[in-house]
Amino acid sequence: MALSYLPLVNRKSTAPVVHRINPLEDPRWDGFLKRHPRSSVFHTSAWLESLRRTYGCQPVAFSTSSSGEDLQNALVACRVDSWLTGQRLVSVPFSDHCDPLFDSAADFAAVVTALEHELRKQNLRYFELRPMHSLEPVTSLFQQSHTYWHHQVDLSPDLSTLFHNCHKSSTQRKIKRAEREGLTCHEGRSEALLDDFYRLLLLTRRRHQLPPQPRTWFQNLLDRMGEALTIRVASKDGRPAAAVLTLQYKDVLVFKYGASDARLHPLGGTQFLFWHCIEDAKRRGLRFFDLGRTDYSAEGLARFKDRWGSIRSTLVYTRFATSPHFGFRADSDGWKESTAKRLVAQLPDWAFCSLGSLFYRHAG
């Protein structure tokens, strides 16, 4: 049963009543997401269940809609419990963006007040929002935490125009080179494709001196996402050169993970796969190809995404803390990356994978 409470201590307040629900158990959840124009794959029960299965993140949603009516709004988050990084609410872990789904400023303000109550009651460090669209600050407790680039390709033009919009030398020529080299693209959701993808992921994460996500994360995504998830692997004479994992929700194809063998980069495998993604999205009648977020410091990756004729915008994450002690600078989590890079340099594969399983339980 949904729990509810007034967002203010004053019981005579006319503020909306806020209800606390479990999106994995509430039968209204997925139907609400289909109706709401700003919902994304990161709101879905499949994504939330994958997080719960892999990392133990417990999802919760806050809404001003009572249990006896259709859901009209919601803010979803997951509780992250870590002895290393503390207990907190994140909306939502490992997502690029996750908008609060509200049309009324008063309803959103009521939920924020309820969240303040939740943070204090459970002694949580902070609550983090990852909105796609900018938010009006409804409380002075909001602090900017991280800023990223976001890239998205508008798929409304025809294929020839989309190809023409790509950078001539670094993108168009790479695609043509891959075709001349006879690269093949295999796609689907098989265990063999997952094996190829994960082997390339290990190479890529080691190259960037970052721990790999646990294989169970991708297995859980595969199990829960069903046909919304596709793995594409580009190969040269049977040797995997590059791989991408995409997620489809409504009319958006989301590029979520990519991996490659650096020794085969000259063949243009990654560009070859991205173009396959665009062609497939056009066949399905999709409207956007979401290329995800990019760190401000990753200039090379940002340029790579720019060269697909994408639109670059800014993602601003916001943290809400009830105590100044829990405030953070925008770069305050940089220690996670720097610590990981020092640890992974010379690890054997078994320890490399084990470190990833440990690390991501404390990240998010």
Secondary structure by P-SEA (a helix, b strand, c coil): cbbbbbcccccccccbbbbbbccccccaaaaaaaacccccccccaaaaaaaaacccbbbbbbcccccccccccbbbbbbbbbccccccccccccccccccccccaaaaaaaaaaaaaaaaaacccbbbbbcccccccccccccccbbbbbbbbbccccaaaaaaaccccccaaaaaaaaaabbbbbbcccaaaaaaaaaaaaaaaaaaccccccaaaaaaaaacccccbbbbbbbccccccbbbbbbbcccbbbbcbbbbcccccccaaaaaaaaaaaaaaaaacccccccccccccaaaaaaaaaaabbbbbbbbbbbbbccccccccccccaaaaaaaaaccccccaaaaaaaaaaaaaacc
